[in-house]
Amino acid sequence: MTDKTTVVVTGLGATTPLGGDVPSTWSALLAGRSGVRPLEWDGVEELPVRFAAQLAVDPAESIPRPQLRRLDRSQAIALIAAREAWGHAGFAPPVKRNRKGEIEQPAPDTGFVVDGDRLGVVVSSGIGGLHTALNSYDVYKEKGWSRVSPFTVPMLMPNGASGHVGIEFGAMAGSHALVSACASSGEAVGYAIDMIRAGRADVVICGGTESCIHPLQMASFGAMRAMSTRNEEPQRASRPYDKNRDGFVLGEGAAVMILESEEHARARGAEIHAIAAGCGYSGDAYDIVLPDPSGGGQAKAMRRALEDAGLGADDIVHVNAHATSTPAGDVAELASIKAALGPAAERITVTGTKSMTGHLLGGAGALESVITILTLREGVVPPTANLEDLDDEVDLDIVRGEPRPMPEGPAAALNNSFGFGGHNVSVVFRRAV
């Protein structure tokens, strides 16, 4: 082990295609339930792909309409996930202030009050306010510039979600938004770990959000031939490692974690759900879209994550894989896992939970980090859904059919996130003991 500051996870929050919070999402994963369903848009029949993994719970059920009108959908769901994580960590609700900075609603007596100067935020998005950008342009074309909302710019900014979360919870140690396509929120977790280790913060709200299920996005990914076109059976479309996989399924959602220094968490008597042990990064420097087929860059990210965590390959018992259900990507990742872990890869379990949630793009790494933490805490691996005919090139232990119990005792797991541009991120979590 290393002498680095130990960073722990004390709060979890999410809103996903499987449920409006973490418990409902986790239950659906263990049941092997899909969050994918047909799109119900006018003219959807003209699109090459007519389904996606949409949110299970409308944000309007949690956020009042006046506030919702000033938020892009991706920002709204980030706030929902952050509020759940904050409460789950046992923190007091934030102090409410008016525009003059005067306290309108003080913090209640229940819950731990966090020093804002020691609180940071890292909430990422791969695309940001796509709905706002496109819908605002439609308003401009149809009604003229004067009808465009004055909130358009803050609603479309990729850092808007991080900004809103920081404002709501009074985070003054720093508010950040890393953008690296589908690796964005994996990087957010790594940056949050670094903030605490560097002494910049005691507590960091970190995670990711994405909501870009829009006709233009469906058409764009469709033109790339990147998405599954299994329009007649959408719930079976995302099928990592299956011989008949034909692309990913677009999803939307947000997931947020509360990270703290172990010293801070134990001083306030917090429940620790896992240890955020380390993070590794690499760049393929190969292609703007395609991963390096050798898997060398991905393997480097995993090895660097282990080094950062002070662990060896034999400490890893599980990998929550990036596993998007693309023909090339799935087997390339398995090759990189074997390259990174060596002989130890033969005894690990691997799962691909995008088979049920769809691909949340910039929010994927955060959601799958939450799932990895729950896997360690609960001692059970969610199955990979829709895996009916295993690809001949797959030679690792893929959990499918039913959830799989994990071994008891000390355990660590990797969560991989890879993005367009050759961004590779791997995060290591350890079971809290």
C-alpha positions as CSV (number, residue, x, y, z in Angstrom):
1,M,0.0,0.0,0.0
2,T,1.0,3.7,-0.3
3,D,1.2,6.5,2.2
4,K,-1.3,8.6,0.2
5,T,-4.4,10.1,1.8
6,T,-7.1,7.4,1.9
7,V,-10.2,8.5,0.0
8,V,-13.5,6.9,0.9
9,V,-17.0,6.9,-0.6
10,T,-19.8,8.0,1.8
11,G,-22.7,8.9,-0.4
12,L,-24.3,7.6,-3.6
13,G,-27.0,9.1,-5.9
14,A,-28.4,8.4,-9.3
15,T,-31.4,8.7,-11.6
16,T,-31.2,6.3,-14.5
17,P,-33.3,4.4,-17.1
18,L,-33.8,1.8,-14.5
19,G,-35.0,3.9,-11.6
20,G,-35.2,7.4,-10.0
21,D,-32.6,6.6,-7.3
22,V,-29.8,4.2,-6.4
23,P,-31.9,1.5,-4.7
24,S,-34.4,1.1,-7.5
25,T,-31.6,1.1,-10.1
26,W,-29.7,-1.5,-8.2
27,S,-32.7,-3.8,-7.8
28,A,-33.4,-3.6,-11.5
29,L,-29.8,-4.5,-12.3
30,L,-29.9,-7.6,-10.1
31,A,-33.2,-8.6,-11.8
32,G,-31.7,-8.2,-15.2
33,R,-34.3,-5.7,-16.3
34,S,-33.8,-3.4,-19.3
35,G,-34.4,0.3,-19.3
36,V,-34.6,0.5,-23.1
37,R,-37.9,1.3,-24.8
38,P,-39.2,2.6,-28.1
39,L,-39.1,6.4,-28.8
40,E,-42.5,8.1,-29.3
41,W,-41.7,11.1,-31.4
42,D,-43.4,12.5,-34.5
43,G,-41.4,11.3,-37.5
44,V,-39.4,8.7,-35.5
45,E,-40.1,6.1,-38.2
46,E,-37.7,8.0,-40.5
47,L,-34.7,7.4,-38.1
48,P,-32.4,4.4,-38.5
49,V,-32.7,3.8,-34.7
50,R,-36.0,4.3,-33.0
51,F,-35.3,3.3,-29.3
52,A,-33.2,4.4,-26.4
53,A,-32.8,4.0,-22.7
54,Q,-34.8,7.0,-21.4
55,L,-35.1,8.0,-17.7
56,A,-37.4,6.0,-15.6
57,V,-38.6,9.0,-13.6
58,D,-39.3,12.5,-15.1
59,P,-37.1,15.2,-13.5
60,A,-40.3,17.3,-13.2
61,E,-41.3,14.9,-10.3
62,S,-38.4,16.2,-8.2
63,I,-37.7,19.8,-9.4
64,P,-40.3,22.6,-9.4
65,R,-41.3,23.9,-12.8
66,P,-39.9,27.4,-12.3
67,Q,-36.4,26.0,-11.5
68,L,-36.7,23.4,-14.2
69,R,-37.2,26.1,-16.9
70,R,-33.7,27.5,-16.1
71,L,-32.0,24.1,-16.3
72,D,-31.0,21.9,-19.2
73,R,-32.3,18.3,-18.7
74,S,-28.7,17.2,-18.1
75,Q,-28.3,19.8,-15.3
76,A,-31.6,18.9,-13.7
77,I,-30.8,15.2,-13.4
78,A,-27.3,16.0,-12.0
79,L,-29.0,18.0,-9.2
80,I,-31.3,15.1,-8.5
81,A,-28.5,12.6,-8.2
82,A,-26.4,15.1,-6.1
83,R,-29.2,15.6,-3.7
84,E,-29.6,11.9,-3.1
85,A,-25.9,11.4,-2.6
86,W,-25.7,14.3,-0.2
87,G,-28.5,13.0,1.9
88,H,-27.1,9.5,1.7
89,A,-23.8,10.7,3.1
90,G,-25.6,12.2,6.2
91,F,-25.0,15.8,5.4
92,A,-27.3,18.6,6.5
93,P,-29.4,20.2,3.7
94,P,-27.6,23.3,2.3
95,V,-28.3,26.7,3.7
96,K,-30.7,28.6,1.4
97,R,-29.7,32.2,0.5
98,N,-31.4,34.9,-1.5
99,R,-29.7,36.9,-4.3
100,K,-28.3,39.4,-1.7
101,G,-26.5,36.5,0.0
102,E,-28.9,36.7,3.0
103,I,-29.8,33.4,4.7
104,E,-33.5,32.6,4.0
105,Q,-33.4,29.0,5.3
106,P,-30.7,28.0,7.7
107,A,-29.4,24.4,7.9
108,P,-31.5,22.2,10.2
109,D,-30.1,20.7,13.4
110,T,-30.0,17.2,11.8
111,G,-27.0,16.2,9.6
112,F,-23.4,17.2,9.5
113,V,-22.6,20.7,8.2
114,V,-19.8,20.8,5.7
115,D,-17.3,23.7,5.6
116,G,-17.9,25.2,2.1
117,D,-14.2,26.2,1.8
118,R,-13.3,22.5,2.1
119,L,-16.0,21.2,-0.3
120,G,-15.3,20.7,-4.0
121,V,-17.4,19.6,-7.0
122,V,-16.4,17.7,-10.1
123,V,-19.4,16.9,-12.3
124,S,-18.7,16.1,-15.9
125,S,-20.7,15.7,-19.1
126,G,-19.5,14.6,-22.5
127,I,-21.8,16.8,-24.5
128,G,-23.6,19.2,-22.1
129,G,-26.8,21.0,-22.9
130,L,-27.6,19.6,-26.3
131,H,-31.4,19.9,-25.9
132,T,-31.0,23.6,-24.9
133,A,-28.7,24.3,-27.9
134,L,-30.9,22.7,-30.5
135,N,-34.2,23.8,-29.1
136,S,-33.1,27.4,-28.7
137,Y,-31.9,27.4,-32.3
138,D,-35.4,26.2,-33.3
139,V,-36.9,29.1,-31.4
140,Y,-34.6,31.6,-33.0
141,K,-35.4,30.4,-36.5
142,E,-39.2,30.3,-35.9
143,K,-39.7,33.3,-33.7
144,G,-36.6,35.5,-33.9
145,W,-33.7,36.3,-31.5
146,S,-35.9,38.2,-29.0
147,R,-37.7,35.0,-28.0
148,V,-34.5,33.1,-27.2
149,S,-34.3,32.5,-23.4
150,P,-31.7,34.7,-21.5
151,F,-30.8,31.4,-19.7
152,T,-29.6,29.7,-22.9
153,V,-25.9,30.1,-22.4
154,P,-25.7,28.8,-18.8
155,M,-28.1,26.0,-19.8
156,L,-26.0,24.7,-22.7
157,M,-22.5,25.0,-21.0
158,P,-20.9,21.6,-20.4
159,N,-19.8,22.9,-17.0
160,G,-23.4,24.0,-16.2
161,A,-24.2,20.9,-14.1
162,S,-21.1,21.3,-12.0
163,G,-21.8,25.0,-11.5
164,H,-25.4,24.3,-10.4
165,V,-24.3,21.6,-8.0
166,G,-21.6,23.8,-6.5
167,I,-24.0,26.7,-6.0
168,E,-26.7,24.5,-4.4
169,F,-24.3,23.0,-1.8
170,G,-22.0,26.0,-1.3
171,A,-18.8,24.3,-2.7
172,M,-16.0,26.8,-2.7
173,A,-12.9,24.6,-2.8
174,G,-13.3,24.4,-6.6
175,S,-15.9,23.5,-9.2
176,H,-14.7,21.5,-12.2
177,A,-16.1,19.8,-15.3
178,L,-13.8,17.5,-17.3
179,V,-14.9,16.7,-20.8
180,S,-13.5,13.5,-22.5
181,A,-16.5,12.0,-24.3
182,C,-17.5,8.7,-22.7
183,A,-14.6,8.8,-20.2
184,S,-15.7,12.2,-18.8
185,S,-17.2,11.1,-15.5
186,G,-14.5,8.4,-15.0
187,E,-12.1,11.3,-15.1
188,A,-14.3,13.3,-12.7
189,V,-13.9,10.5,-10.0
190,G,-10.1,10.5,-10.5
191,Y,-9.9,14.3,-10.3
192,A,-12.0,14.2,-7.1
193,I,-9.6,11.7,-5.6
194,D,-6.7,14.0,-6.5
195,M,-8.4,17.0,-4.9
196,I,-8.6,15.3,-1.6
197,R,-5.1,13.8,-1.7
198,A,-3.7,17.2,-2.6
199,G,-5.4,18.7,0.5
200,R,-7.6,21.1,-1.6
201,A,-10.8,19.6,-0.1
202,D,-12.0,17.3,2.6
203,V,-15.2,16.4,0.7
204,V,-15.9,16.3,-3.1
205,I,-19.2,15.8,-4.9
206,C,-18.3,14.0,-8.1
207,G,-20.0,12.3,-10.9
208,G,-21.4,12.7,-14.4
209,T,-24.6,13.5,-16.3
210,E,-25.8,13.2,-19.8
211,S,-29.1,13.7,-21.6
212,C,-28.9,13.9,-25.4
213,I,-31.6,11.6,-26.7
214,H,-32.6,13.8,-29.5
215,P,-33.4,13.2,-33.2
216,L,-30.1,14.8,-34.3
217,Q,-28.1,12.6,-32.0
218,M,-30.0,9.5,-33.1
219,A,-29.3,10.5,-36.7
220,S,-25.7,11.3,-36.1
221,F,-24.8,8.1,-34.3
222,G,-26.9,6.2,-36.9
223,A,-24.9,7.7,-39.7
224,M,-21.8,6.4,-38.0
225,R,-23.3,2.9,-37.9
226,A,-22.4,3.0,-34.2
227,M,-25.8,2.1,-32.7
228,S,-27.8,-1.1,-32.7
229,T,-30.6,-1.1,-35.2
230,R,-32.6,-3.9,-33.5
231,N,-35.8,-1.8,-33.7
232,E,-38.2,-4.7,-33.4
233,E,-36.8,-5.8,-30.0
234,P,-35.2,-2.8,-28.3
235,Q,-34.8,-4.4,-24.9
236,R,-32.6,-7.0,-26.3
237,A,-30.5,-4.6,-28.4
238,S,-27.7,-3.9,-26.0
239,R,-25.9,-7.3,-25.8
240,P,-22.2,-7.0,-24.8
241,Y,-20.1,-10.1,-25.8
242,D,-22.9,-11.7,-27.8
243,K,-22.1,-12.9,-31.3
244,N,-25.0,-10.9,-32.7
245,R,-24.3,-7.6,-31.1
246,D,-24.5,-4.7,-33.6
247,G,-23.8,-1.5,-31.7
248,F,-24.5,0.4,-28.5
249,V,-27.9,1.8,-27.2
250,L,-28.0,5.4,-26.3
251,G,-29.0,6.2,-22.7
252,E,-29.5,9.1,-20.4
253,G,-29.0,9.6,-16.7
254,A,-26.8,11.0,-13.9
255,A,-24.8,9.5,-11.0
256,V,-23.0,11.3,-8.2
257,M,-20.8,10.1,-5.3
258,I,-19.6,11.8,-2.2
259,L,-15.9,11.3,-1.7
260,E,-14.1,12.2,1.6
261,S,-10.8,11.8,3.2
262,E,-11.0,8.9,5.5
263,E,-10.0,11.1,8.4
264,H,-12.9,13.5,7.8
265,A,-15.4,10.7,7.3
266,R,-14.4,8.8,10.5
267,A,-14.3,12.0,12.6
268,R,-18.0,12.6,11.8
269,G,-19.0,8.9,12.2
270,A,-19.9,8.4,8.5
271,E,-20.8,5.1,7.0
272,I,-18.1,4.1,4.5
273,H,-19.3,2.2,1.4
274,A,-16.0,1.7,-0.3
275,I,-12.5,3.1,-0.8
276,A,-11.8,5.1,-3.9
277,A,-8.3,3.7,-4.1
278,G,-6.9,5.1,-7.4
279,C,-7.3,6.1,-11.0
280,G,-5.2,5.6,-14.1
281,Y,-5.3,7.4,-17.5
282,S,-3.9,7.0,-20.9
283,G,-4.4,8.3,-24.5
284,D,-4.5,6.0,-27.5
285,A,-3.1,8.6,-29.9
286,Y,-4.7,6.5,-32.6
287,D,-8.0,7.6,-34.1
288,I,-10.7,10.2,-33.1
289,V,-13.4,7.5,-32.9
290,L,-11.9,4.0,-33.2
291,P,-10.0,2.5,-30.2
292,D,-6.5,1.2,-30.7
293,P,-7.2,-2.4,-31.7
294,S,-4.1,-3.6,-29.7
295,G,-5.8,-2.4,-26.5
296,G,-2.4,-1.1,-25.4
297,G,-3.7,2.3,-24.2
298,Q,-6.6,0.7,-22.2
299,A,-4.2,-1.7,-20.6
300,K,-1.9,1.2,-19.6
301,A,-4.8,3.0,-17.9
302,M,-5.6,-0.2,-15.8
303,R,-2.0,-0.7,-14.9
304,R,-1.6,2.9,-13.9
305,A,-4.8,2.7,-11.8
306,L,-3.4,-0.3,-9.9
307,E,-0.1,1.6,-9.4
308,D,-1.9,4.6,-8.1
309,A,-3.9,2.5,-5.7
310,G,-0.9,0.6,-4.5
311,L,-2.4,-2.7,-5.6
312,G,-1.3,-5.6,-7.7
313,A,-3.2,-7.6,-10.3
314,D,-3.9,-10.4,-7.8
315,D,-5.9,-7.9,-5.7
316,I,-8.5,-7.4,-8.4
317,V,-11.5,-9.8,-8.3
318,H,-14.0,-8.0,-10.6
319,V,-14.1,-5.6,-13.6
320,N,-17.2,-3.5,-14.5
321,A,-16.2,-3.2,-18.2
322,H,-16.9,-0.4,-20.6
323,A,-18.6,-3.1,-22.7
324,T,-20.7,-0.9,-25.0
325,S,-21.9,-3.8,-27.2
326,T,-20.0,-2.8,-30.3
327,P,-18.5,-5.6,-32.5
328,A,-14.9,-4.3,-32.1
329,G,-14.9,-2.6,-28.8
330,D,-16.0,-5.5,-26.5
331,V,-13.3,-8.0,-27.5
332,A,-10.6,-5.3,-27.6
333,E,-11.3,-4.4,-24.0
334,L,-11.1,-8.0,-22.9
335,A,-7.7,-8.3,-24.6
336,S,-6.6,-5.2,-22.7
337,I,-7.8,-6.6,-19.4
338,K,-5.7,-9.7,-20.0
339,A,-2.7,-7.6,-20.9
340,A,-3.1,-5.5,-17.8
341,L,-3.8,-8.2,-15.3
342,G,-1.8,-11.1,-16.8
343,P,-2.6,-14.6,-15.4
344,A,-4.8,-13.0,-12.7
345,A,-7.4,-12.2,-15.4
346,E,-8.4,-15.8,-15.5
347,R,-10.1,-15.7,-12.1
348,I,-11.9,-12.4,-12.2
349,T,-15.5,-11.8,-13.0
350,V,-16.5,-9.3,-15.7
351,T,-19.9,-7.7,-16.2
352,G,-21.3,-5.2,-18.8
353,T,-24.2,-3.3,-17.2
354,K,-24.8,-1.1,-20.3
355,S,-26.8,-4.1,-21.4
356,M,-29.5,-2.8,-19.1
357,T,-28.9,0.9,-18.7
358,G,-27.8,1.7,-22.2
359,H,-24.7,4.0,-22.7
360,L,-24.9,7.2,-20.7
361,L,-21.9,8.6,-22.6
362,G,-20.4,11.2,-20.3
363,G,-22.4,9.9,-17.4
364,A,-21.4,6.2,-17.9
365,G,-18.3,6.2,-15.8
366,A,-20.0,7.7,-12.8
367,L,-23.0,5.3,-13.0
368,E,-20.8,2.3,-13.4
369,S,-18.6,3.5,-10.5
370,V,-21.7,3.5,-8.3
371,I,-22.5,0.0,-9.6
372,T,-19.0,-1.2,-8.9
373,I,-19.2,0.2,-5.3
374,L,-22.5,-1.6,-4.7
375,T,-21.0,-4.8,-6.2
376,L,-18.2,-4.7,-3.6
377,R,-20.5,-3.6,-0.7
378,E,-23.3,-6.1,-1.3
379,G,-21.0,-8.9,-2.5
380,V,-22.9,-9.7,-5.6
381,V,-22.2,-9.0,-9.3
382,P,-25.1,-7.9,-11.6
383,P,-25.4,-10.0,-14.7
384,T,-24.7,-9.0,-18.3
385,A,-28.1,-9.1,-19.9
386,N,-29.0,-10.4,-23.4
387,L,-25.9,-12.5,-23.6
388,E,-27.3,-15.6,-25.4
389,D,-24.5,-16.7,-27.7
390,L,-21.1,-15.9,-26.4
391,D,-18.6,-14.6,-28.9
392,D,-15.9,-17.1,-29.8
393,E,-13.2,-14.6,-29.0
394,V,-14.4,-14.1,-25.4
395,D,-12.3,-16.2,-23.0
396,L,-12.9,-14.4,-19.6
397,D,-15.6,-15.1,-17.0
398,I,-18.6,-13.0,-18.1
399,V,-21.3,-13.0,-15.5
400,R,-24.6,-13.6,-17.2
401,G,-28.1,-15.0,-16.6
402,E,-28.2,-14.5,-12.8
403,P,-26.3,-12.3,-10.3
404,R,-23.1,-13.9,-9.1
405,P,-21.9,-13.9,-5.4
406,M,-18.5,-12.4,-4.8
407,P,-15.9,-13.9,-2.5
408,E,-15.9,-12.6,1.0
409,G,-13.0,-10.7,2.5
410,P,-10.7,-8.0,1.1
411,A,-11.5,-7.3,-2.6
412,A,-10.9,-4.6,-5.2
413,A,-12.5,-3.9,-8.6
414,L,-11.8,-1.9,-11.7
415,N,-14.3,0.3,-13.5
416,N,-13.3,1.1,-17.1
417,S,-14.4,4.1,-19.2
418,F,-13.1,4.8,-22.7
419,G,-14.1,7.7,-24.9
420,F,-13.9,9.0,-28.5
421,G,-10.6,10.7,-29.0
422,G,-8.7,7.9,-27.4
423,H,-9.4,8.8,-23.8
424,N,-8.9,5.8,-21.4
425,V,-9.7,5.9,-17.7
426,S,-9.8,3.1,-15.1
427,V,-10.8,3.6,-11.5
428,V,-10.0,1.2,-8.7
429,F,-12.4,0.7,-5.7
430,R,-11.7,-1.4,-2.6
431,R,-14.2,-3.0,-0.3
432,A,-14.5,-1.1,3.0
433,V,-13.4,-3.3,5.9
